[in-house]
Amino acid sequence: MRLGILAASAATLAACAGSPTPAVERNPLACVNLGNALDAPREGQWGYRIEKRDIEAIAAAGFSTVRLPVRWSAYAGFEPPYPIDEPFLQRVDEVVGWALESDLEVVLNVHHYVEFHKDPAAHRDRLVGLWAAIAPHYSDWPDGLIFEVLNEPRGRQVADLWDDIQTEAIEEIRKTNPDRRIVFGGPSWNSLESLEETPRPDADGPLIGTFHYYEPFEFTHQNAPFIRQDLPSRGWGAPEEREEIEAVAARTEAVSERLDAPILLGEFGVYLPGTDPDARWAWYAAVREAAEQAGATWCVWNFAADFAIYDVAESDWLPGALEALGLEEPAPDS
Ligand code: BGC
């Protein structure tokens, strides 16, 4: 069994004197996505802008890692060397810096590259080119920064191309970041099934395998307006539904063994509006426990917005969220 994606494998006591983050026992496997912010067409358009206090609240609750989805493709040129908009790069630096200062590791990805998903062959060079621009910029940053090649590649066209494209992107990153951890995944929406069929990329240096988990989809995406089907409200927790999630632990261990890589469960979550909170938290707890059983880092989708576990307006965790995640509400004076 592998212990998460972290360099340090034991639970750490974060925060020394002078640090903005109060001392708290971290769960080395606990991660949360800061999604719907820097991955929106413009930050704030999807109702959330990342604030330093949010990152401090995440650290204070005992998380060890944040995953930062970023829509680089909306801020980069279309011709080589695909230059990245400087103010946007500085904003990403600011957020990554806040997280590292709070003793959180950061998984920085390429998210919502919609043009790539439509035509991967045409956008292959640009995806690799984005990494040729991003990777050198961060080559001197701490080891706590981790790269993830691309969120949820999908569509029939990518199936035969993906392993090569992913390896090419990793080789590009390796030119300037020989020792940085890099996250790779399978081509069908980062599903567990597609990771189970993915070969380990033929590249040097530390690699982490990833998958996302949203099963049963009819439960996790009920009432979600952005999917092209009408999924009415429903509960979760029948014995066969629980067994399916329990089986994820053994599958995760097996895939980790085969790939010879630690595993990041990079997204799992349930749409918030209209969902029964008890069923919702029971599902989060079950998936989190399965990941922990397999020694995998688990990354909740999502901190804020429509899959939220946190109420940004109230600056507080939603009732039941931290319990479901096996974390504790920080003491009021901490
Ligand atoms: C997407 C989000 C979506 C979530 C759940 C993520 O990968 O970026 O927009 O809400 O999956 O479907």
Residues whose N, C-alpha, C, O or C-beta is under 5 A from the ligand:
A	BS01	BGC	none
